[in-house]
Amino acid sequence: MTGFGIFWPMVAHVALVFALYALLSTRRASLIRTGKIDASLFRENRDEPGESLIVRNSIANQFELPVLFHLCCVLLYLTEADNLLSLMAGFLVLVAMWTWLSVWMAMS
């Protein structure tokens, strides 16, 4: 690879995380504004309504396996291993995962 191409997926992931935070804020504000919930509930993270809980859980998931993805991208870049082979390997794993998902859904 040339330049900083390996970092574009990382930038996309960061944009996703920021979008999730914006969505969480919007949903929580709406719940407070309509009187469905008290703001103090969010401070203590107890009994969060489903409308915002699903987004909060999505944000939490972004700091699990994706952290390993970011670390791997940086290490590939630093060791100059960000080449066509690493790109093709990542692509093939992604294709295999989507294929498996499609087969699983078709069989269910």
BELZIRA-V18524 format. One record per residue. N is the residue number from 0. RES is the residue in one small letter. SS is DSSP state (helix for helix, strand for strand, loop for the rest). OMEGA is omega as a letter, one per 30 degrees, with the letter a starting at -180 (999 if undefined). D_CENTER is the distance of its C-alpha to the mean C-alpha in Angstrom with 2 decimals. Layout:
N/RES/SS/OMEGA/D_CENTER
N/RES/SS/OMEGA/D_CENTER
//
This chain:
0/m/loop/l/24.24
1/t/loop/l/25.63
2/g/loop/a/24.41
3/f/loop/a/20.84
4/g/helix/a/19.36
5/i/helix/a/17.06
6/f/helix/a/15.22
7/w/helix/l/14.30
8/p/helix/l/11.12
9/m/helix/l/10.19
10/v/helix/l/11.35
11/a/helix/l/9.38
12/h/helix/l/6.01
13/v/helix/l/7.96
14/a/helix/l/9.21
15/l/helix/a/6.21
16/v/helix/l/6.05
17/f/helix/l/9.78
18/a/helix/l/9.99
19/l/helix/l/8.57
20/y/helix/l/11.14
21/a/helix/l/13.67
22/l/helix/l/13.34
23/l/helix/l/13.76
24/s/helix/l/16.70
25/t/helix/a/18.21
26/r/helix/l/18.19
27/r/helix/l/19.61
28/a/helix/l/22.17
29/s/helix/l/23.24
30/l/helix/l/23.79
31/i/helix/a/25.83
32/r/helix/a/27.73
33/t/loop/l/28.79
34/g/loop/l/29.92
35/k/loop/a/27.88
36/i/loop/l/26.70
37/d/loop/a/27.83
38/a/loop/a/25.69
39/s/helix/l/26.71
40/l/helix/a/24.72
41/f/helix/a/21.41
42/r/helix/a/22.95
43/e/helix/l/23.58
44/n/loop/l/20.56
45/r/loop/l/23.01
46/d/loop/l/23.29
47/e/loop/l/20.50
48/p/loop/a/21.02
49/g/helix/a/18.91
50/e/helix/l/18.09
51/s/helix/a/16.05
52/l/helix/a/15.33
53/i/helix/l/12.89
54/v/helix/l/10.79
55/r/helix/l/11.46
56/n/helix/l/10.41
57/s/helix/l/6.97
58/i/helix/l/6.82
59/a/helix/l/8.59
60/n/helix/a/6.46
61/q/loop/a/4.02
62/f/loop/l/7.64
63/e/loop/a/8.93
64/l/helix/l/8.86
65/p/helix/l/6.69
66/v/helix/l/9.64
67/l/helix/l/11.98
68/f/helix/a/10.70
69/h/helix/l/11.37
70/l/helix/a/14.58
71/c/helix/l/15.68
72/c/helix/l/15.40
73/v/helix/a/17.45
74/l/helix/l/19.87
75/l/helix/l/20.38
76/y/helix/a/21.26
77/l/helix/a/23.50
78/t/loop/a/25.32
79/e/loop/l/25.68
80/a/loop/l/24.27
81/d/loop/a/21.89
82/n/loop/a/24.20
83/l/helix/l/24.50
84/l/helix/l/24.47
85/s/helix/l/21.05
86/l/helix/a/19.73
87/m/helix/l/21.62
88/a/helix/l/20.50
89/g/helix/l/16.78
90/f/helix/a/17.79
91/l/helix/l/19.96
92/v/helix/l/17.51
93/l/helix/l/15.10
94/v/helix/l/18.26
95/a/helix/a/19.37
96/m/helix/l/16.28
97/w/helix/l/16.59
98/t/helix/l/20.31
99/w/helix/l/20.12
100/l/helix/l/18.02
101/s/helix/l/20.64
102/v/helix/a/23.49
103/w/helix/a/22.27
104/m/helix/l/21.99
105/a/helix/a/25.35
106/m/helix/a/27.00
107/s/loop/999/25.85
//
